[in-house]
Amino acid sequence: MRILLINPFGIGDCLFTTPLISAIKKAWPGSFLGFWCNERVAELLKPNPKIDAVWGLSRGDIKRKYGNCSFGALKSWANLYREIKKGKFDTTFDFSLDSRYGLLSKLAGIKERIGFDYKARGKLLTKRIEISGYNDKHIVEYYLQLLGFLNIKPIEPRLELFISNEPRSWAEKFVKNEAGGNPESFFGVCPGAGESWGKDAGFKRLEPEKFADVCNKIIDKFKVKVLIFGNRQDEKACNEVYANIKDKSSALKIYPDFTLSQFSALLARCKLLLTNDGGPLHMAVALGVKTVSIFGPVSEIVYGPYPASENHVVIKAEVECRPCYQNFRFSECEKDKQCLSTIKSENIFSTIERLL
């Protein structure tokens, strides 16, 4: 059996497929699994020994790279199409919610196409579950439902993230030569995250001053070294956190010139990660790192740490308008981000104190 998984979304969404991958590999150990994702996530999936091939190219990647250059876009799609067709896949698990991915699968000769029918976009799927959105349970559980079409039973679900030798070595060198101290004393902070939301990402993010306040309390109490993680889009928030940390010798800004694989390797060495809702949360969960996560407009039931565990605590405000992100749409906030602004740093610190 040769199976292609399609998920062009962010880090968390792709990690949510790993329990399904594990179930397939247990049921059919000799199966060949390909994964079609976006460019950014591809490097995180390639070390996974259960995935045999990874292609990183999404519609968003093409739009970003080629803009209005239709020739470049068509050439990229054509190259990918040839690779997919050459793979001679029997079955597709399509998580894209986009009929264009289904069309390419059909043109590539994949006869069995499994996925979700959202707003009639799943017409080219041969087996589908109709949905209006992900609302009443975790996305992982929605994904696992699709296994029923192949008569595969889910195994005990957990997220998986693998780290190759090169980033592991990089992290070891970093710890030894740059960070100093005992690697078990590291405390990770992601004041950005939520990049997939684009211009609306700020609505998922707690104020940097509160992150800094928690960091100061943690440094005083536990004598740890704070690692402030972020990419170029997070640089402003990271700078604000760092600027408000009193003991600069106990904080390091780890951005923006590192890869996702290097981030994974360094994150794996942290005792705990404090983060907004986003990909870094799910990376930490998959790596077995304790987490405290801040959830504002998004439902933690659907997008939170999976599986639920006492080692992964969600901080949220009890306001009646949350979650306002429903059926893949974010309503314009009319409450001045009360779901985040009412969260107190003291409550975050007391939660971390219990976990540590």
Secondary structure, 3 states (H helix, E strand, C coil): CEEEEECCCCHHHHHCCHHHHHHHHHHCCCCEEEEEECHHHHHHHCCCCCCCEEEECCHHHHHHHHCCCHHHHHHHHHHHHHHHHHCCCCEEEECCCCHHHHHHHHHCCCCEEEEEEECCCCCCCCEEEEECCCCCCCHHHHHHHHHHHHCCCCCCCCCCCCCCHHHHHHHHHHHHHHHCCCHHHEEEEECCCCHHHHHHHHHHCCCHHHHHHHHHHHHHHHCCEEEEECCHHHHHHHHHHHHCCCCHHHEEEECCCCCHHHHHHHHCCCCEEEEECCHHHHHHHHHCCEEEEECCCCCHHHHCCCCCECCEEEECCCCCCCCCEECCEECCCCCCCHHHHCCCHHHHHHHHHHHC
